[in-house]
Structures are given as structure tokens and as C-alpha cells.
Amino acid sequence: MKKNIAILCSGGDVSGMNPALKRFVEYALEKKLTPYFIYDGYEGLIDNQIKEASYCDVAGIINRGGTKIGSARSERFMHKEYRQRAKENLDALGIDSLIVLGGDGSFRGLHTFYKEHKIKFCGIPSTIDNDIQGTDYCLGVDTALNIIKISVDAIRDTASSFKRAFIVETMGRECGYLALITHLTSGSELCLIPEIEYNLDTYEAKFKEEIKNGRRYFIVIVSEGISQKSSEIASWFEEKIGIESRVSVLGHLQRGGNPTVKDRLMAFKFVTLAIDALLERSTESIVCYDAFGFHLKTLKSVVEKPHKLNEELLSLLK
Ligand code: F6P
């Protein structure tokens, strides 16, 4: 009997989801599986927005950000009765294997679903925040970093023309990864992330001295999860350093855009491994990536510990 397999996207979309969907359909068909799309995340799973997918559905999407099948954050999926409804929808179509592109919150919901209904799943870490314990890379991060790079390079042009301090705020929730990598690769003067305590006043003398020595502008990369608002950092520069300041919140720009080569390739590999894992009877795994390559980890090992930023990277900032 032909086996049926479904995919959904959950939580914040990332660039790389569309290339993943393309690989999903193509590789599933190659493996003689029938691929299904679940639209709008767990919401669509509950509401039976599940359709068989074909080559036509994924033609021309590899270069597009976002996700063709939509994503959502589902409150309803946290409730047993809706998970029961989701299971009935999958049963009606004979689907017993699920691939989920999402963050750790999405995976936790899946774990409960698995325990209750034994739907086999494989998770693919997908969040620009890069904050999933157990994997060094989440789909979408490279595209987000490249969008930020282009933005900071452009901000530098105007900052230097006007003798200003620019506070550039990146996303990341409680994780400073995007800000940290941006700082290391953009030549910014200061980086503030939730993982490292700071006191702006310790920089006052140094920055004033730099202005005396001819510095015309400052670029400060700030992660959205720090305790102060970006506007407060800007006020500090105006009041203490005496330089006109502006704030640029990059916001959802970071989630869109043409997926980079790295994200297209990672999408290809993540999905190939996920389908292989499900075919090899893996029941509840997450595909993780680190210096040694790709590995399957149990969901428990991925979600049970809080995420910690890589110490080696942090030491580069300290
Ligand atoms: O988790 C991804 C992320 O983009 C975070 O960096 C950000 O804080 C959040 O999602 C924004 O969520 P929303 O798209 O719901 O505003």
C-alpha cells in the first residue's frame, strides 16, 4: 500500500521553507510516498486544510521567501480536543507520518500529539532566532543574516554622512545570535545581547575619546531581547556621548527575502534526512546539525534544556 506523508510549517516563517517544500514533494514522490501539504500550521491540521501535493504545487517556489503553505501559531493545538480532531483528519487520509518545520515551541506541541496519538514525526529546526538546543543551525538563519548585513551596510552609508549613532535592532527573542554574528561581521562599534550583562556608562570615556580622534559615527547592534529599549540606548548616545542618534528596527524584513544558497542546500538536506528517518521507522526525532554534520536527536533531548548560545561565539564578543 502506498504510504502517505504530510508536511506543515509552524511558528515564524523563514526563508528556506519553500525550498524545503519543493524537496519534500520531489523526494517523497521519488520514494513512492504520497505527499500532502497541511496549510497554515497546526491550525490547518485542526481545520482539515490538508491536500495532496504535486510537482505543480512546488514549481517556481525555490527562490521565494515565506512559505507557500502558510504558517501559524496555534493556541488551539495546545488543547486535547483539538489534537483529537487533528488526528481524525490525518486518519481520514491515511497519513501516519508528519514533518514539521518550526521552532521548539512547535516541537513541544508535536511531542504531546505523538504521546497521545502515535503519529510519527520528524522536526526540522526552522527559526531565524537560531535558538534551538541541540542544533547549531536552524533553517532561515543565513538568509536573515544576509538581509541584516545588507541593511547595516546601507545604514553605515547614511550614518557616516551625517555624524550619527545608529542603533540597529535585530530579532531573536531571548537569543542574541543574530545580533552577535552581525556585530562580528559588520564592523559595528558595540553589540548588546541578552546573554551578556552590560553597563553603557563603561563605554563613555572610550567613545568620547574616539570622537576626539575623528570618529564620525557609531553603529550599535542591539538584540530585541535586551532589558532596555533601543530608544533608551539612542538617548544615552545623545545625552552622554553628545552625538545625534537614530533607531532602526529591522523587524520582519529579517524573515523574508530570496533564500540564500546555504538555506536552499540546508533545506534540501534537512528534508532528505527527515523523510529517510521516517522511512527507517524513526518515530519522534529532530534533524540537528553541528560541526560533525547532521544527526537525528530525540525531541526530549532538544526541548528539555533551555538554549544556550555557543560559548566560543560569546567569547568573541567578550
Ligand atoms: O521567532 C521568530 C521571530 O521572528 C522572533 O525573532 C520575533 O520576536 C517573533 O518571531 C515575531 O513574531 P511575530 O511575527 O508574531 O510578530
Residues whose N, C-alpha, C, O or C-beta is under 5 A from the ligand:
A	BS01	F6P	G12 D129 M171 G172 R173
